[in-house]
């Protein structure tokens, strides 16, 4: 480990799993772009504002270090030098204030060059945030285990809120749970849950992700209690290409054991109006209803 780096502790939560890491190198300045891409918009704006204020305060101190470096300084203190630095960085024109010595011109030159570089970096970050594709895909809050075409299946409903054409859409479902290996070794096991259909040529409205629970399924014999005991998490990933922009869209969602409803089914989203038009109601995507007769266990 680098002597100059400080060990840090971090808590990561993914679904029901909470992990605390420690004794790793914490060097956020080496991954500043990723930091700016991951934080929320208000945090990013506050971070940029803090950098802007700190940048101008630093150069205000440099101007104040040598008296007379700014002519007609008003007010004649650090605040005036700060405003002079802001005007220099923004190239808005000084009015009465301007560099009053060779030292002042040198500091102004350094500030302009540094400001141009920093503004270019901030512009790049803002453009990357605005241009990053987002998939307005919503997942049902609950998954259902139900009889379907003579088989017991796990079904999770997905819908495209933007109703744009997402081409060559693919979906994957995985089961992540704790398992014990031997007497003391605890592992997290990842099982692939094979979908009846894992690709959708043109995803516009809705899609039911279906996994058949048979003898070969990792869910064979599982109950709500056993899933909760193993801290099971169902991880869903969906990706496709936006026809309008050509950008790859990705969406991820997870459900825990308490989100799986056995012997339930979804309320119908699709209906037909009296004039023959299909109507899709997105408000019922997560509404589940009990089934009178329990599904046959695999």
Secondary structure, 3 states (H helix, E strand, C coil): CCCCCCEEEEEEEECCEEEEEEEEECCHHHHHHHHHHHCCHHHHHHHHHHHHHHHHHHHHHHHHHCCCCEECCCCCCHHHHHHHHHHHHHCCCCCCCEECCHHHHHHHHHHHHHHHHHHHHHHHHHHHHHHCCCCCEEECCCEEEEEECCEEEEEEEEEECCCCCEEEEEEEEEEEEEEEECCCEEEEEEEECCCCCCEEEEECCEEEEEEECCCCCCCCCCCHHHHHHCCCEEEEEEEEEECCCCCEEEEEEEEEHHHEEECEEECCCEEECCCCCEEECHHHCCCEEECCCCCCCC
